[in-house]
Amino acid sequence: MMCKILSFIILVTSLGISQPKNPEAILENVKSEFEKIEDYQVDVKIKVDVDFLKMPDREATIFYKKPDKFHIDSENFAMLPKSGLNFSPLGFLNYKYTAFHEREDTIDGTITSVIKVIPLEGKADVILSTFWIDTARNLILKVESSRKPQGSYFIDLKYLRSEQKFWMPASIVFSFTVDRSMIPKRFGEEKDSKSDKVKKDSDEPETGKVYLKYSNYQINTGLPDELFDEKKANK
């Protein structure tokens, strides 16, 4: 009887101990979930809040086709923050890397696994990325990434369930910091609208945010390759 009791205690104790997370498996599940998307088209509203760049709110249509084709249809294509618009988990994980599970964290009531990813390739412009991943849906809810020479940025994502039952971004807040030496001179010398003072060289990094709101998803409709031909698309 005593042996049975001890065996039961050991079993219950072992079940209560959290098993180590496999970061590679978690990231592979995220990639596999996104790879279900062959292509999509979506409307996006863009609000830019950056001191050194005065830009009115804009609207655009984004087109994506697997594995990495991307096109923006907008009245002012050149001024849009394309690094935030074409968010894709595959874009962060298309190089050799090592990953480890740091901890668990909660975002808006959702338990997430916090995974740190370090590139193993010298040509990668990413120094370190941290992902907050909802392992129940295999979705990235937050990203913190340090890149060279652009600086650091954060991405916060909220999702909606499409008619085809895919979880797609509903909104993204893209926050970033950048060294002033990386800012074009024509932006760095703009006047402050409130104080009418000219911003000179400073050791303080510039910060900004880009707000993206998505609607009207059309998923896996068979977008033609010609849509992503730059010469034709820009005519």
ROKOLTI-938152 format. One record per residue: residue number from 0; chain; x, y, z of N, C-alpha, C in turn. Coordinates in nm, 3 decimals, m for minus. Each point is the difference from the previous one (the first is absolute). Layout:
! ROKOLTI-938152
<NUM; "A"; <X; Y; Z>; <X; Y; Z>; <X; Y; Z>>
...
//
This chain:
! ROKOLTI-938152
<0; "A"; <0.084; m0.121; 0.000>; <m0.084; 0.121; 0.000>; <0.087; 0.126; 0.000>>
<1; "A"; <0.107; m0.004; 0.082>; <0.088; 0.116; 0.008>; <0.066; 0.028; m0.136>>
<2; "A"; <0.037; m0.109; m0.071>; <0.063; 0.018; m0.132>; <m0.097; 0.063; m0.098>>
<3; "A"; <m0.127; m0.038; 0.006>; <m0.101; 0.057; m0.089>; <m0.020; 0.148; 0.028>>
<4; "A"; <0.001; 0.035; 0.130>; <m0.018; 0.141; 0.038>; <0.118; 0.084; m0.050>>
<5; "A"; <0.123; m0.055; 0.018>; <0.118; 0.072; m0.046>; <m0.001; 0.015; m0.152>>
<6; "A"; <m0.042; m0.104; m0.070>; <m0.007; 0.006; m0.146>; <m0.100; 0.105; m0.044>>
<7; "A"; <m0.113; 0.008; 0.069>; <m0.103; 0.098; m0.034>; <0.052; 0.141; 0.023>>
<8; "A"; <0.072; 0.022; 0.112>; <0.054; 0.132; 0.030>; <0.101; 0.042; m0.106>>
<9; "A"; <0.086; m0.093; m0.041>; <0.101; 0.029; m0.102>; <m0.066; 0.036; m0.132>>
<10; "A"; <m0.107; m0.073; m0.037>; <m0.071; 0.025; m0.124>; <m0.064; 0.138; 0.001>>
<11; "A"; <m0.070; 0.033; 0.108>; <m0.067; 0.130; 0.010>; <0.103; 0.112; m0.002>>
<12; "A"; <0.112; m0.021; 0.071>; <0.104; 0.104; 0.004>; <0.060; 0.023; m0.138>>
<13; "A"; <0.024; m0.110; m0.072>; <0.060; 0.013; m0.134>; <m0.094; 0.069; m0.096>>
<14; "A"; <m0.131; m0.024; 0.014>; <m0.096; 0.067; m0.087>; <m0.009; 0.148; 0.032>>
<15; "A"; <0.026; 0.035; 0.125>; <m0.011; 0.140; 0.040>; <0.119; 0.083; m0.042>>
<16; "A"; <0.111; m0.067; m0.032>; <0.119; 0.073; m0.043>; <m0.012; 0.035; m0.147>>
<17; "A"; <0.012; 0.128; m0.035>; <m0.014; 0.042; m0.139>; <0.115; m0.056; m0.083>>
<18; "A"; <m0.032; m0.057; m0.112>; <0.101; m0.056; m0.088>; <0.067; 0.112; m0.079>>
<19; "A"; <0.128; m0.016; m0.033>; <0.069; 0.105; m0.077>; <m0.063; 0.017; m0.138>>
<20; "A"; <m0.012; 0.126; m0.043>; <m0.058; 0.029; m0.131>; <0.105; m0.019; m0.108>>
<21; "A"; <m0.046; m0.043; m0.116>; <0.088; m0.018; m0.115>; <m0.016; 0.121; m0.090>>
<22; "A"; <0.094; 0.096; 0.003>; <m0.017; 0.123; m0.078>; <m0.004; m0.024; m0.150>>
<23; "A"; <0.081; m0.094; m0.050>; <0.000; m0.029; m0.143>; <m0.135; m0.052; m0.046>>
<24; "A"; <m0.060; m0.088; 0.080>; <m0.131; m0.055; m0.034>; <m0.107; 0.109; 0.001>>
<25; "A"; <0.007; 0.090; 0.096>; <m0.097; 0.110; 0.008>; <0.010; 0.089; m0.125>>
<26; "A"; <0.122; 0.033; m0.039>; <0.019; 0.085; m0.119>; <m0.041; m0.072; m0.127>>
<27; "A"; <0.027; m0.129; m0.009>; <m0.042; m0.077; m0.118>; <m0.152; m0.003; m0.011>>
<28; "A"; <m0.069; m0.009; 0.113>; <m0.147; 0.001; m0.001>; <m0.054; 0.134; m0.050>>
<29; "A"; <0.068; 0.109; 0.039>; <m0.040; 0.133; m0.048>; <0.017; 0.008; m0.152>>
<30; "A"; <0.114; m0.048; m0.049>; <0.025; 0.004; m0.144>; <m0.100; m0.089; m0.075>>
<31; "A"; <m0.027; m0.117; 0.053>; <m0.094; m0.092; m0.065>; <m0.140; 0.060; m0.008>>
<32; "A"; <m0.040; 0.072; 0.104>; <m0.132; 0.064; 0.000>; <m0.008; 0.106; m0.109>>
<33; "A"; <0.106; 0.083; m0.011>; <m0.002; 0.106; m0.100>; <0.010; m0.057; m0.141>>
<34; "A"; <0.066; m0.113; m0.016>; <0.018; m0.058; m0.133>; <m0.130; m0.056; m0.058>>
<35; "A"; <m0.105; m0.002; 0.080>; <m0.132; m0.038; m0.053>; <m0.055; 0.109; m0.092>>
<36; "A"; <0.057; 0.120; 0.012>; <m0.043; 0.113; m0.081>; <0.076; m0.002; m0.132>>
<37; "A"; <m0.069; m0.028; m0.109>; <0.064; 0.001; m0.132>; <0.014; 0.143; m0.052>>
<38; "A"; <m0.103; 0.081; 0.022>; <0.004; 0.141; m0.039>; <m0.111; 0.075; 0.072>>
<39; "A"; <0.011; 0.131; 0.005>; <m0.110; 0.081; 0.055>; <0.006; 0.141; m0.055>>
<40; "A"; <m0.114; 0.065; 0.010>; <m0.015; 0.141; m0.034>; <m0.074; 0.064; 0.116>>
<41; "A"; <0.044; 0.119; 0.044>; <m0.064; 0.064; 0.115>; <0.015; 0.151; m0.010>>
<42; "A"; <m0.101; 0.072; 0.047>; <0.006; 0.145; 0.009>; <0.060; 0.039; 0.134>>
<43; "A"; <0.079; 0.107; 0.001>; <0.063; 0.044; 0.124>; <m0.006; 0.151; 0.011>>
<44; "A"; <m0.028; 0.048; 0.121>; <0.006; 0.142; 0.032>; <0.126; 0.024; 0.081>>
<45; "A"; <0.076; 0.104; m0.037>; <0.132; 0.023; 0.058>; <0.007; 0.138; 0.064>>
<46; "A"; <0.041; 0.001; 0.125>; <0.022; 0.126; 0.072>; <0.145; 0.000; 0.047>>
<47; "A"; <0.074; 0.103; m0.037>; <0.141; 0.010; 0.036>; <0.018; 0.111; 0.104>>
<48; "A"; <0.063; m0.035; 0.112>; <0.026; 0.097; 0.106>; <0.151; 0.004; 0.024>>
<49; "A"; <0.068; 0.085; m0.079>; <0.145; 0.012; 0.006>; <0.037; 0.148; m0.004>>
<50; "A"; <0.083; 0.044; 0.096>; <0.034; 0.141; 0.008>; <0.066; 0.053; m0.127>>
<51; "A"; <0.092; m0.078; m0.058>; <0.078; 0.052; m0.111>; <m0.063; m0.028; m0.136>>
<52; "A"; <m0.122; m0.060; m0.001>; <m0.065; m0.029; m0.127>; <m0.147; 0.037; 0.009>>
<53; "A"; <m0.038; 0.110; m0.066>; <m0.139; 0.044; 0.000>; <m0.070; m0.067; m0.118>>
<54; "A"; <m0.097; m0.084; 0.032>; <m0.067; m0.076; m0.105>; <m0.147; m0.016; 0.036>>
<55; "A"; <m0.092; 0.036; m0.089>; <m0.142; m0.017; 0.029>; <m0.038; m0.147; 0.005>>
<56; "A"; <m0.115; m0.029; 0.064>; <m0.049; m0.137; 0.002>; <m0.026; m0.047; m0.142>>
<57; "A"; <0.027; m0.126; m0.025>; <m0.013; m0.054; m0.135>; <m0.074; m0.132; 0.001>>
<58; "A"; <m0.045; m0.039; m0.118>; <m0.063; m0.129; m0.019>; <0.073; m0.072; m0.113>>
<59; "A"; <0.004; m0.131; 0.008>; <0.069; m0.079; m0.102>; <m0.064; m0.137; m0.007>>
<60; "A"; <0.032; m0.072; m0.106>; <m0.038; m0.140; m0.014>; <0.128; m0.081; m0.009>>
<61; "A"; <0.008; m0.103; 0.081>; <0.119; m0.085; 0.004>; <m0.032; m0.133; m0.067>>
<62; "A"; <0.095; m0.048; m0.081>; <m0.012; m0.129; m0.066>; <0.120; m0.086; 0.042>>
<63; "A"; <m0.026; m0.125; 0.037>; <0.107; m0.092; 0.039>; <m0.022; m0.133; m0.071>>
<64; "A"; <0.112; m0.061; m0.042>; <m0.007; m0.134; m0.057>; <0.120; m0.080; 0.049>>
<65; "A"; <m0.026; m0.120; 0.039>; <0.101; m0.091; 0.052>; <0.109; m0.026; m0.105>>
<66; "A"; <0.129; m0.003; 0.038>; <0.050; 0.010; 0.138>; <0.034; 0.141; 0.045>>
<67; "A"; <0.034; 0.092; m0.095>; <0.045; 0.132; 0.045>; <m0.035; 0.112; m0.097>>
<68; "A"; <m0.099; m0.021; m0.085>; <m0.042; 0.107; m0.092>; <m0.088; 0.100; 0.076>>
<69; "A"; <0.026; 0.129; m0.025>; <m0.068; 0.105; 0.076>; <m0.017; 0.123; m0.087>>
<70; "A"; <m0.120; 0.058; 0.002>; <m0.026; 0.120; m0.080>; <m0.097; 0.091; 0.075>>
<71; "A"; <0.027; 0.131; m0.008>; <m0.087; 0.101; 0.061>; <m0.061; 0.085; m0.108>>
<72; "A"; <m0.130; 0.018; 0.004>; <m0.070; 0.089; m0.092>; <m0.046; 0.122; 0.079>>
<73; "A"; <0.063; 0.116; m0.027>; <m0.030; 0.122; 0.074>; <0.032; 0.121; m0.086>>
<74; "A"; <m0.063; 0.114; 0.034>; <0.026; 0.124; m0.074>; <0.142; 0.049; 0.022>>
<75; "A"; <0.057; m0.030; 0.118>; <0.137; 0.045; 0.028>; <0.080; m0.119; 0.051>>
<76; "A"; <0.027; m0.091; m0.090>; <0.068; m0.125; 0.032>; <0.134; 0.023; 0.068>>
<77; "A"; <0.077; 0.096; m0.049>; <0.137; 0.018; 0.047>; <0.008; 0.043; 0.146>>
<78; "A"; <m0.104; 0.069; 0.051>; <0.006; 0.053; 0.135>; <m0.051; m0.096; 0.106>>
<79; "A"; <m0.051; m0.116; m0.039>; <m0.057; m0.091; 0.098>; <0.109; m0.078; 0.073>>
<80; "A"; <m0.022; m0.032; 0.130>; <0.099; m0.074; 0.078>; <m0.005; m0.148; m0.033>>
<81; "A"; <0.062; m0.040; m0.108>; <m0.013; m0.138; m0.051>; <0.056; m0.104; 0.096>>
<82; "A"; <0.098; 0.038; 0.084>; <0.056; m0.097; 0.093>; <m0.103; m0.048; 0.101>>
<83; "A"; <m0.104; 0.080; 0.027>; <m0.104; m0.043; 0.092>; <m0.119; m0.059; m0.072>>
<84; "A"; <m0.025; 0.046; m0.123>; <m0.117; m0.046; m0.073>; <0.009; m0.146; m0.040>>
<85; "A"; <0.118; m0.046; m0.034>; <0.012; m0.137; m0.050>; <0.042; m0.096; 0.109>>
<86; "A"; <m0.063; 0.015; 0.117>; <0.032; m0.089; 0.112>; <m0.030; m0.145; m0.036>>
<87; "A"; <0.098; m0.086; 0.027>; <m0.017; m0.143; m0.023>; <0.092; m0.075; 0.095>>
<88; "A"; <m0.050; m0.104; 0.068>; <0.089; m0.079; 0.085>; <0.117; m0.058; m0.078>>
<89; "A"; <m0.023; m0.032; m0.127>; <0.106; m0.059; m0.081>; <0.114; 0.098; m0.023>>
<90; "A"; <m0.033; 0.130; m0.003>; <0.103; 0.101; m0.020>; <0.099; 0.006; 0.115>>
<91; "A"; <m0.046; m0.036; 0.121>; <0.088; 0.002; 0.116>; <0.080; m0.129; 0.014>>
<92; "A"; <m0.045; m0.106; m0.066>; <0.057; m0.132; 0.025>; <0.051; m0.066; m0.127>>
<93; "A"; <0.043; 0.080; m0.097>; <0.045; m0.056; m0.127>; <0.153; m0.014; m0.006>>
<94; "A"; <0.060; m0.016; 0.116>; <0.144; m0.019; 0.008>; <0.027; m0.102; 0.112>>
<95; "A"; <0.122; m0.049; 0.004>; <0.036; m0.094; 0.106>; <0.010; 0.075; 0.132>>
<96; "A"; <m0.054; m0.060; 0.106>; <m0.002; 0.068; 0.128>; <0.004; m0.103; 0.113>>
<97; "A"; <0.031; 0.050; 0.118>; <m0.016; m0.078; 0.121>; <m0.105; 0.068; 0.086>>
<98; "A"; <m0.080; m0.077; 0.071>; <m0.111; 0.057; 0.076>; <m0.006; m0.065; 0.138>>
<99; "A"; <m0.050; 0.077; 0.096>; <m0.022; m0.059; 0.132>; <m0.125; 0.061; 0.063>>
<100; "A"; <m0.065; m0.081; 0.082>; <m0.122; 0.043; 0.068>; <0.039; 0.072; 0.128>>
<101; "A"; <m0.035; 0.128; 0.009>; <0.041; 0.079; 0.115>; <m0.096; m0.013; 0.118>>
<102; "A"; <m0.129; 0.014; m0.029>; <m0.099; m0.002; 0.108>; <m0.139; m0.004; m0.062>>
<103; "A"; <m0.101; 0.002; 0.087>; <m0.137; 0.021; m0.044>; <m0.044; 0.139; 0.045>>
<104; "A"; <m0.086; 0.063; m0.081>; <m0.049; 0.134; 0.030>; <m0.147; 0.007; m0.042>>
<105; "A"; <m0.072; 0.098; 0.049>; <m0.141; 0.015; m0.032>; <m0.023; 0.132; m0.073>>
<106; "A"; <m0.068; m0.006; m0.114>; <m0.036; 0.118; m0.077>; <m0.151; 0.002; m0.017>>
<107; "A"; <m0.065; 0.100; 0.057>; <m0.147; 0.014; m0.009>; <m0.071; m0.130; 0.038>>
<108; "A"; <0.047; m0.062; 0.106>; <m0.064; m0.121; 0.049>; <0.042; m0.128; m0.070>>
<109; "A"; <0.086; 0.010; m0.101>; <0.047; m0.118; m0.074>; <0.140; m0.038; 0.046>>
<110; "A"; <0.018; m0.126; 0.040>; <0.131; m0.048; 0.041>; <0.085; m0.022; m0.124>>
<111; "A"; <0.120; 0.055; 0.002>; <0.090; m0.010; m0.114>; <0.135; m0.059; 0.042>>
<112; "A"; <0.066; m0.065; m0.093>; <0.137; m0.044; 0.019>; <0.093; 0.106; m0.057>>
<113; "A"; <0.096; 0.042; 0.079>; <0.095; 0.102; m0.044>; <0.124; m0.071; m0.053>>
<114; "A"; <0.023; 0.015; m0.131>; <0.109; m0.069; m0.068>; <0.101; 0.102; m0.050>>
<115; "A"; <0.127; m0.020; 0.032>; <0.106; 0.085; m0.053>; <0.069; m0.072; m0.115>>
<116; "A"; <0.026; 0.075; m0.107>; <0.061; m0.057; m0.121>; <0.126; 0.079; m0.034>>
<117; "A"; <0.110; m0.072; m0.017>; <0.128; 0.061; m0.036>; <0.046; m0.057; m0.134>>
<118; "A"; <0.021; 0.084; m0.101>; <0.045; m0.049; m0.131>; <0.139; m0.063; 0.009>>
<119; "A"; <0.022; m0.101; m0.082>; <0.131; m0.065; m0.008>; <0.073; 0.039; m0.127>>
<120; "A"; <m0.065; 0.082; m0.084>; <0.060; 0.043; m0.125>; <0.047; 0.144; 0.011>>
<121; "A"; <0.124; 0.025; m0.040>; <0.054; 0.135; 0.009>; <m0.069; 0.100; m0.089>>
<122; "A"; <m0.061; m0.048; m0.112>; <m0.064; 0.091; m0.094>; <m0.137; 0.047; 0.048>>
<123; "A"; <m0.055; m0.063; 0.101>; <m0.131; 0.041; 0.051>; <0.012; 0.136; 0.067>>
<124; "A"; <m0.096; 0.091; m0.029>; <0.005; 0.133; 0.060>; <m0.061; 0.003; 0.139>>
<125; "A"; <m0.055; m0.112; 0.045>; <m0.060; m0.009; 0.133>; <0.107; m0.040; 0.101>>
<126; "A"; <0.005; 0.072; 0.112>; <0.093; m0.034; 0.108>; <m0.068; m0.096; 0.097>>
<127; "A"; <m0.121; 0.034; 0.041>; <m0.075; m0.081; 0.096>; <m0.148; 0.032; m0.015>>
<128; "A"; <m0.084; m0.103; 0.001>; <m0.146; 0.020; m0.003>; <m0.063; m0.078; 0.114>>
<129; "A"; <m0.102; 0.060; 0.060>; <m0.078; m0.067; 0.105>; <m0.145; m0.005; m0.044>>
<130; "A"; <m0.059; m0.119; 0.010>; <m0.138; m0.021; m0.044>; <m0.086; m0.042; 0.119>>
<131; "A"; <m0.118; 0.059; 0.010>; <m0.102; m0.044; 0.095>; <m0.102; m0.080; m0.082>>
<132; "A"; <m0.007; m0.130; 0.022>; <m0.077; m0.088; m0.088>; <m0.115; m0.065; 0.075>>
<133; "A"; <m0.119; 0.015; m0.056>; <m0.119; m0.070; 0.047>; <0.007; m0.142; m0.056>>
<134; "A"; <0.039; m0.096; 0.084>; <0.021; m0.136; m0.049>; <m0.131; m0.075; m0.024>>
<135; "A"; <m0.110; 0.052; 0.051>; <m0.129; m0.064; m0.026>; <m0.044; 0.023; m0.144>>
<136; "A"; <0.032; 0.119; m0.054>; <m0.039; 0.033; m0.138>; <0.121; 0.009; m0.093>>
<137; "A"; <0.121; m0.015; 0.055>; <0.123; 0.011; m0.077>; <0.011; 0.137; m0.068>>
<138; "A"; <m0.018; 0.104; 0.081>; <0.003; 0.137; m0.050>; <0.101; 0.082; 0.078>>
<139; "A"; <0.068; 0.090; m0.071>; <0.090; 0.095; 0.064>; <m0.082; 0.121; 0.045>>
<140; "A"; <0.002; 0.029; 0.129>; <m0.076; 0.114; 0.052>; <0.087; 0.124; 0.020>>
<141; "A"; <0.130; m0.021; 0.011>; <0.089; 0.114; 0.023>; <0.140; m0.038; m0.046>>
<142; "A"; <0.072; 0.100; m0.053>; <0.137; m0.019; m0.045>; <0.085; 0.115; 0.051>>
<143; "A"; <0.118; m0.032; 0.049>; <0.102; 0.101; 0.030>; <0.124; m0.041; m0.078>>
<144; "A"; <0.051; 0.088; m0.085>; <0.111; m0.037; m0.086>; <0.105; 0.111; m0.006>>
<145; "A"; <0.125; m0.041; 0.006>; <0.112; 0.093; m0.016>; <0.067; m0.030; m0.132>>
<146; "A"; <0.009; 0.103; m0.085>; <0.058; m0.018; m0.134>; <0.111; 0.100; m0.024>>
<147; "A"; <0.089; m0.036; m0.088>; <0.107; 0.090; m0.037>; <m0.018; 0.041; m0.147>>
<148; "A"; <0.010; 0.128; m0.034>; <0.029; 0.111; 0.092>; <m0.127; 0.074; 0.043>>
<149; "A"; <m0.119; m0.056; m0.027>; <m0.124; 0.074; 0.019>; <m0.033; 0.029; 0.146>>
<150; "A"; <0.048; m0.080; 0.094>; <m0.035; 0.018; 0.139>; <m0.103; m0.102; 0.045>>
<151; "A"; <m0.068; 0.029; 0.109>; <m0.095; m0.094; 0.058>; <m0.143; 0.037; m0.034>>
<152; "A"; <m0.087; m0.101; m0.004>; <m0.142; 0.028; m0.018>; <m0.084; m0.107; 0.068>>
<153; "A"; <m0.126; 0.035; 0.024>; <m0.097; m0.089; 0.063>; <m0.122; m0.011; m0.090>>
<154; "A"; <m0.061; m0.116; m0.002>; <m0.123; m0.021; m0.075>; <m0.103; m0.064; 0.092>>
<155; "A"; <m0.115; 0.065; 0.015>; <m0.111; m0.056; 0.077>; <m0.114; m0.033; m0.096>>
<156; "A"; <m0.050; m0.123; 0.008>; <m0.100; m0.046; m0.096>; <m0.128; m0.046; 0.070>>
<157; "A"; <m0.110; 0.033; m0.064>; <m0.131; m0.055; 0.038>; <m0.059; m0.067; m0.124>>
<158; "A"; <m0.078; m0.106; 0.020>; <m0.045; m0.083; m0.110>; <m0.152; m0.005; m0.011>>
<159; "A"; <m0.046; m0.033; m0.121>; <m0.141; m0.029; m0.024>; <m0.009; m0.135; m0.071>>
<160; "A"; <m0.114; m0.062; 0.011>; <m0.022; m0.129; m0.066>; <m0.071; 0.025; m0.132>>
<161; "A"; <0.064; m0.037; m0.109>; <m0.056; 0.025; m0.133>; <m0.115; m0.096; m0.029>>
<162; "A"; <m0.072; 0.027; m0.108>; <m0.109; m0.088; m0.040>; <0.050; m0.141; m0.031>>
<163; "A"; <0.124; m0.009; m0.044>; <0.059; m0.131; m0.030>; <0.061; m0.065; 0.124>>
<164; "A"; <m0.024; 0.060; 0.119>; <0.046; m0.055; 0.128>; <0.150; 0.014; 0.023>>
<165; "A"; <0.064; 0.094; m0.071>; <0.140; 0.030; 0.025>; <0.010; 0.116; 0.099>>
<166; "A"; <0.098; m0.007; 0.088>; <0.027; 0.113; 0.087>; <0.093; 0.096; m0.073>>
<167; "A"; <m0.048; 0.122; m0.024>; <0.076; 0.101; m0.075>; <0.011; 0.127; 0.084>>
<168; "A"; <0.108; 0.079; m0.021>; <0.014; 0.124; 0.076>; <m0.119; 0.095; m0.022>>
<169; "A"; <m0.056; 0.049; 0.109>; <m0.105; 0.102; m0.006>; <0.062; 0.138; 0.017>>
<170; "A"; <0.103; 0.008; 0.084>; <0.071; 0.127; 0.018>; <0.143; m0.030; 0.045>>
<171; "A"; <0.088; 0.089; m0.038>; <0.141; m0.010; 0.039>; <0.048; 0.139; 0.042>>
<172; "A"; <0.071; 0.005; 0.111>; <0.067; 0.123; 0.042>; <0.150; m0.027; m0.011>>
<173; "A"; <0.064; 0.077; m0.086>; <0.141; m0.017; m0.031>; <0.075; 0.115; 0.065>>
<174; "A"; <0.071; m0.027; 0.112>; <0.073; 0.103; 0.073>; <0.150; m0.019; m0.023>>
<175; "A"; <0.072; 0.111; m0.014>; <0.141; m0.014; m0.030>; <0.083; 0.115; 0.057>>
<176; "A"; <0.128; m0.026; 0.014>; <0.097; 0.103; 0.033>; <0.109; m0.006; m0.106>>
<177; "A"; <0.058; 0.114; m0.030>; <0.104; 0.005; m0.102>; <0.103; 0.105; 0.039>>
<178; "A"; <0.125; m0.030; m0.023>; <0.109; 0.093; 0.025>; <m0.017; 0.121; m0.091>>
<179; "A"; <0.019; 0.120; 0.054>; <m0.019; 0.122; m0.080>; <0.094; 0.006; m0.119>>
<180; "A"; <0.113; m0.067; 0.010>; <0.095; 0.003; m0.112>; <m0.053; m0.075; m0.121>>
<181; "A"; <m0.104; m0.085; 0.022>; <m0.058; m0.076; m0.109>; <m0.114; 0.075; m0.068>>
<182; "A"; <m0.041; 0.115; 0.057>; <m0.112; 0.076; m0.054>; <0.050; 0.094; m0.110>>
<183; "A"; <m0.064; m0.001; m0.117>; <0.040; 0.093; m0.105>; <m0.002; 0.144; 0.050>>
<184; "A"; <0.095; 0.081; m0.046>; <0.015; 0.136; 0.050>; <m0.126; 0.083; m0.018>>
<185; "A"; <m0.071; m0.022; m0.109>; <m0.120; 0.082; m0.026>; <m0.110; m0.027; 0.102>>
<186; "A"; <0.002; m0.122; 0.065>; <m0.097; m0.028; 0.104>; <0.050; 0.050; 0.135>>
<187; "A"; <0.131; m0.018; 0.027>; <0.055; 0.035; 0.130>; <m0.002; 0.148; 0.029>>
<188; "A"; <m0.011; 0.085; m0.102>; <0.003; 0.143; 0.021>; <m0.138; 0.064; m0.006>>
<189; "A"; <m0.105; m0.082; m0.001>; <m0.134; 0.057; m0.004>; <m0.029; 0.076; 0.128>>
<190; "A"; <m0.084; 0.101; m0.010>; <m0.035; 0.079; 0.117>; <m0.105; m0.071; 0.082>>
<191; "A"; <0.011; 0.019; 0.130>; <m0.101; m0.051; 0.091>; <m0.123; 0.088; m0.015>>
<192; "A"; <m0.116; m0.059; m0.029>; <m0.121; 0.077; m0.028>; <m0.048; 0.077; 0.123>>
<193; "A"; <0.034; m0.045; 0.121>; <m0.049; 0.067; 0.120>; <0.094; 0.113; 0.044>>
<194; "A"; <0.130; m0.031; 0.002>; <0.094; 0.099; 0.053>; <0.066; 0.083; m0.109>>
<195; "A"; <m0.015; m0.042; m0.125>; <0.060; 0.069; m0.114>; <0.152; 0.002; 0.010>>
<196; "A"; <0.055; m0.100; 0.072>; <0.145; m0.011; 0.012>; <0.049; m0.105; m0.097>>
<197; "A"; <0.118; 0.023; m0.053>; <0.058; m0.095; m0.093>; <0.069; m0.111; 0.079>>
<198; "A"; <m0.029; m0.125; m0.035>; <0.063; m0.112; 0.068>; <0.140; m0.021; m0.055>>
<199; "A"; <0.098; 0.016; 0.085>; <0.139; m0.017; m0.040>; <0.046; m0.140; 0.038>>
<200; "A"; <0.131; m0.024; m0.020>; <0.058; m0.129; 0.036>; <m0.021; m0.025; 0.148>>
<201; "A"; <m0.029; m0.125; 0.033>; <m0.026; m0.037; 0.138>; <0.043; m0.144; 0.020>>
<202; "A"; <0.041; m0.030; 0.124>; <0.035; m0.138; 0.033>; <m0.123; m0.084; 0.027>>
<203; "A"; <m0.114; 0.064; 0.020>; <m0.123; m0.073; 0.029>; <m0.052; m0.068; m0.126>>
<204; "A"; <m0.034; m0.129; 0.006>; <m0.057; m0.068; m0.118>; <m0.140; 0.050; m0.028>>
<205; "A"; <m0.038; 0.002; m0.126>; <m0.135; 0.038; m0.039>; <m0.093; m0.121; 0.018>>
<206; "A"; <m0.124; 0.027; 0.035>; <m0.099; m0.107; 0.015>; <m0.122; 0.032; m0.086>>
<207; "A"; <m0.074; m0.101; m0.032>; <m0.121; 0.020; m0.080>; <m0.088; m0.123; 0.004>>
<208; "A"; <m0.123; 0.018; m0.051>; <m0.094; m0.111; m0.007>; <m0.074; 0.005; m0.132>>
<209; "A"; <m0.032; m0.117; m0.051>; <m0.085; m0.013; m0.118>; <m0.116; m0.090; 0.040>>
<210; "A"; <m0.123; 0.050; m0.022>; <m0.120; m0.075; 0.035>; <m0.064; m0.054; m0.128>>
<211; "A"; <m0.024; m0.129; m0.005>; <m0.058; m0.066; m0.116>; <m0.130; m0.068; 0.041>>
<212; "A"; <m0.105; 0.025; m0.078>; <m0.129; m0.064; 0.026>; <m0.046; m0.070; m0.128>>
<213; "A"; <m0.026; m0.130; 0.007>; <m0.029; m0.082; m0.117>; <m0.149; m0.034; m0.010>>
<214; "A"; <m0.048; m0.013; m0.124>; <m0.140; m0.038; m0.023>; <m0.014; m0.060; m0.140>>
<215; "A"; <m0.112; m0.068; m0.021>; <m0.036; m0.055; m0.132>; <0.104; m0.099; m0.053>>
<216; "A"; <0.033; m0.097; 0.081>; <0.092; m0.104; m0.045>; <m0.063; m0.086; m0.109>>
<217; "A"; <0.079; m0.030; m0.102>; <m0.033; m0.100; m0.101>; <0.118; m0.098; m0.004>>
<218; "A"; <m0.026; m0.124; 0.040>; <0.108; m0.095; 0.025>; <m0.008; m0.118; m0.095>>
<219; "A"; <0.117; m0.041; m0.051>; <0.013; m0.118; m0.086>; <m0.094; 0.006; m0.121>>
<220; "A"; <0.007; 0.113; m0.069>; <m0.084; 0.019; m0.120>; <0.077; m0.028; m0.128>>
<221; "A"; <0.128; m0.030; 0.010>; <0.079; m0.028; m0.120>; <0.049; 0.126; m0.069>>
<222; "A"; <0.067; 0.089; 0.074>; <0.051; 0.124; m0.059>; <0.105; m0.032; m0.108>>
<223; "A"; <m0.007; 0.069; m0.115>; <0.095; m0.029; m0.109>; <0.139; 0.054; 0.030>>
<224; "A"; <0.103; m0.067; m0.049>; <0.138; 0.043; 0.021>; <0.026; 0.138; m0.061>>
<225; "A"; <m0.072; 0.033; m0.110>; <0.021; 0.128; m0.068>; <m0.028; 0.118; 0.092>>
<226; "A"; <m0.084; m0.019; 0.099>; <m0.034; 0.107; 0.093>; <0.123; 0.048; 0.076>>
<227; "A"; <0.098; m0.088; 0.019>; <0.117; 0.031; 0.080>; <0.122; 0.039; m0.083>>
<228; "A"; <m0.019; 0.010; m0.132>; <0.107; 0.047; m0.087>; <0.015; 0.151; 0.022>>
<229; "A"; <0.115; 0.043; 0.048>; <0.018; 0.141; 0.037>; <m0.019; 0.095; m0.116>>
<230; "A"; <0.051; m0.034; m0.117>; <m0.011; 0.089; m0.115>; <m0.146; 0.018; m0.040>>
<231; "A"; <m0.076; m0.112; m0.003>; <m0.140; 0.010; m0.038>; <m0.082; 0.066; 0.110>>
<232; "A"; <0.032; m0.033; 0.126>; <m0.078; 0.052; 0.111>; <0.014; 0.151; 0.015>>
<233; "A"; <0.116; 0.052; m0.040>; <0.024; 0.145; 0.018>; <m0.038; 0.084; m0.122>>
<234; "A"; <m0.059; m0.065; m0.103>; <m0.042; 0.077; m0.117>; <m0.122; 0.083; 0.030>>
//
